[in-house]
Amino acid sequence: MGKEKGGMFTAKAIGTRQKAKGLQKLKFYCQMCQKQCRDENGFKCHTTSESHQRQLLLFADNPGQFLAGYSNEFNAGFLDVMKRTFASKRVYANVVYQEYIKDREHIHMNATRWVSLGGYVKWLGREGLCRVEQTEKGWFLQYIDRDPDAILRQEELRKKKKLEKDDTERTLKYIEEQVERAKEQTAETSKEYTELKRETEEEKVVMAFTKKIDPEKNTKILPKSTALEALGAKRSRADLSDTASVFSESVSSMSGAAAKRKMSTLDEIMMTEEKFKEKRNRKDHWLHEGIVVKVVTSKLSEKYNKKKGVIVELKDEFTAIVKMLDSGDKLKLDQMHLETVIPAIGKPLLVVNGAYRGCRAVLDTISEKDYSCTITISAVRD
């Protein structure tokens, strides 16, 4: 009886498929036939085959066309990897090349017009496709994005930075003016103290001292004496007590109004800075990666409603991927279906909107009556 065939699940067949998966040696690859041979014997057999000879005859008829085609495909693939993976970052040329050849079906450089990677990098610099720099470590590249949409985004970003810079300069100028004004007012109201002297021996030196009256203590004594002098002995004791209480309230209100001190220049400067921070950092969106949120929609399922999760990824400014804490499920939710979670007192938190957006803090107190809390900023955002 003949030996039974093992099929595609034998050890030999599986080993053959595993060898064919990865990248093979470049010297055993035929670009014209797009065939990869495993060893020298296989490559020799391929070069003597009839199909390979026909491809060589086609190449001999028009070699320039084939070289130009392979070169254009290689350049397009290389720049595509550069644009998608590294964008406009400065990167080592060999790193980009290693990323490009990970694709098994890539165009090999020995089939193009360029003999080496260094020659290709120089050509990119001459054509203005990339910024090229040669160092002791080798060639470095930086992709030049000439896409109209990218140019428009860069222009808008420059305008935004310019506007923010102008706002900052105006604020600083306003603060400087306030400081100068405060210095002028201080100089005008300053008093000069001189030495106590007598021009003649007969002249008497008179010093007057005024006693400061505490309004809070005076409210209990002043009303009775004033009322007795004004009304005399005809008023009854009940009327006197009513008059005393009314006068006491009036004095207390006057003293409270006097206690309110005028806002200083430093307070005005601090208030201006706080308003500027609030205007700059107040956004319509508040989603941040890593914060704990609560699902507040019943459209999905009762399983997730009122449950907590952690934001693991932001799809855009208003959409996030939330990983539920109890089940571990990942949900794509809109900002309007989520709300923030307040931690326990003494625990760290993240300010997600307002003047201190992005700052890390520690929760000190919570006021349920006023719907407010007190925090201590521990780390300012970068």
Secondary structure, DSSP 4 states (H G I P E B T S, - for coil): -PPPP-GGGSHHHHHHHHHHHS---GGGEETTTTEE-SSHHHHHHHHTSHHHHHHHHHHHH-HHHHHHHHHHHHHHHHHHHIIIIITT-EEEHHHHHHHHTTSTTPPPGGGSS-SSHHHHHHHHHHHTSEEEEE-SS-EEEEE----HHHHHHHHHHHHHHHHHHHHHHHHHHHHHHHHHHHHHHHHHH---------SSSSPPP-----PPPPHHHHTTTHHHHHHHHHHTTSS-HHHHHHHHHHHHHHHHHHHHHHHSPPPPHHHHHHHHHHHHHHHHH--S----TT-EEEE--SSS-TTTTT-EEEEEEESSSSEEEEEETTT--EEEEEGGGEEE----TT-EEE--SSTTTT-EEEEEEEETTTTEEEEEEEE---
